[in-house]
């Protein structure tokens, strides 16, 4: 028998609480979302600049792998997945290597970089969940506006 990851156990507990406290409407919505959380799903963390997206990803993983700071803005996406040992690779750029913890900072500073792939031995990612720390959401009138509402036709934003 496999053990559910902690985040899925928390979702199941929330569903049980909805049933217990007479909120079948919310319980059904959460059950529908849970059914879509199959292994290998990507969760994209996106939003406006300076709102703590990278800090949230770092907190979820318990590791300082996404660059944060007042003057640091995520310039390219960082894709974080499970790996037996910490690994990092810059995409589209000639990376000279360095600590996993500085991979996103190196990518942000490299004009040829198109993204960062990071592997970490974390329980949260072991079920196949992939986190994506996305660049800022463009504001109206900025280059790239308007973005599509979802990164792909089957994506769900909630």
C-alpha positions in Angstrom: 0.0 0.0 0.0 1.4 3.4 -0.9 1.2 6.3 1.4 -0.3 9.5 0.0 1.9 12.6 0.0 1.3 15.0 2.9 -0.4 17.6 0.7 -2.8 15.0 -0.6 -3.6 13.8 2.9 -4.3 17.4 3.9 -6.7 17.7 0.9 -8.5 14.5 2.0 -8.8 15.8 5.5 -10.3 19.0 4.2 -12.8 17.0 2.2 -13.8 15.1 5.3 -14.2 18.3 7.2 -16.5 19.6 4.5 -18.7 16.5 4.9 -18.6 16.8 8.7 -19.6 20.4 8.8 -22.4 20.2 6.2 -20.6 21.7 3.2 -21.3 19.1 0.5 -21.0 21.8 -2.2 -17.4 22.6 -1.3 -16.6 18.9 -0.6 -17.8 18.0 -4.2 -15.7 20.7 -5.7 -12.6 19.5 -3.8 -13.3 15.9 -4.8 -13.4 17.0 -8.4 -10.1 18.8 -8.0 -8.5 15.8 -6.2 -9.5 13.5 -9.1 -7.4 15.7 -11.4 -4.3 15.5 -9.2 -2.8 12.5 -10.9 0.9 11.9 -10.7 3.0 14.1 -13.0 0.8 17.1 -12.7 2.4 20.6 -12.9 1.5 23.4 -10.6 2.5 26.7 -12.0 3.0 29.5 -9.5 2.4 32.8 -11.3 1.3 36.3 -10.6 2.5 39.9 -10.5 6.1 40.9 -9.8 7.2 41.2 -6.2 4.4 39.1 -4.7 6.5 36.3 -3.2 6.0 33.5 -5.8 9.6 32.3 -5.5 9.4 32.5 -1.7 6.3 30.4 -1.8 8.0 27.7 -3.9 11.1 27.8 -1.6 8.8 27.4 1.5 6.9 24.5 -0.1 10.1 22.7 -0.8 11.9 23.6 2.4 14.9 24.7 0.3 16.3 28.1 -1.0 16.5 27.1 -4.7 14.6 30.0 -6.3 16.2 33.4 -6.2 14.4 36.0 -4.0 15.1 39.5 -3.0 13.9 43.1 -3.5 15.8 43.5 -6.7 15.5 39.9 -8.0 12.8 39.2 -10.5 12.3 35.7 -12.0 13.2 36.2 -15.6 12.7 32.6 -16.8 10.7 29.7 -15.5 12.2 27.3 -13.0 10.8 23.7 -13.3 11.3 21.8 -10.1 10.8 18.0 -10.0 11.9 15.1 -7.8 15.5 13.7 -8.1 17.5 11.3 -6.0 20.2 14.0 -5.6 20.1 17.8 -6.1 20.7 18.7 -9.7 20.3 21.9 -11.8 20.6 22.8 -15.5 20.2 26.0 -17.3 18.2 25.7 -20.5 19.4 27.6 -23.6 22.6 28.8 -22.0 26.1 27.6 -21.5 26.2 27.1 -17.8 29.5 26.8 -16.0 27.8 25.0 -13.2 27.6 25.9 -9.5 25.4 25.1 -6.5 21.8 24.1 -7.1 20.8 27.0 -4.8 22.2 29.6 -7.3 20.9 28.1 -10.6 17.8 30.4 -10.9 20.0 33.4 -10.1 22.4 32.4 -12.8 19.6 31.9 -15.3 18.0 35.2 -14.4 21.3 36.9 -15.2 22.0 35.1 -18.5 20.3 36.7 -21.5 20.5 33.3 -23.4 18.8 31.3 -20.7 15.2 30.1 -21.4 14.6 28.3 -18.1 16.0 26.3 -15.3 15.4 22.6 -14.6 16.0 21.7 -10.9 15.8 18.2 -9.3 15.5 17.8 -5.5 15.0 14.9 -3.2 11.8 16.2 -1.6 8.8 14.2 -0.4 6.4 16.8 -1.9 7.8 16.0 -5.4 8.2 12.3 -5.0 4.6 11.5 -6.2 5.3 13.1 -9.5 4.2 16.6 -8.7 6.2 19.3 -10.6 6.3 22.9 -9.5 7.0 25.7 -11.9 8.1 29.1 -10.6 7.0 31.3 -13.4 8.2 34.8 -14.4 6.0 37.7 -13.5 2.5 38.0 -15.0 2.7 40.9 -17.5 0.7 44.0 -16.6 -1.6 45.6 -19.1 0.3 47.3 -21.9 3.6 45.5 -21.1 5.4 43.3 -23.6 3.7 39.9 -23.8 0.2 41.3 -22.9 -2.2 39.6 -23.0 -1.1 36.2 -21.9 -3.6 33.3 -22.3 -5.5 32.6 -19.2 -4.0 29.1 -19.0 -0.6 27.8 -20.1 -2.3 25.0 -22.0 -5.9 24.1 -22.9 -6.3 21.6 -20.1 -4.8 23.8 -17.3 -7.0 24.8 -14.4 -6.4 28.1 -12.6 -7.8 28.3 -9.0 
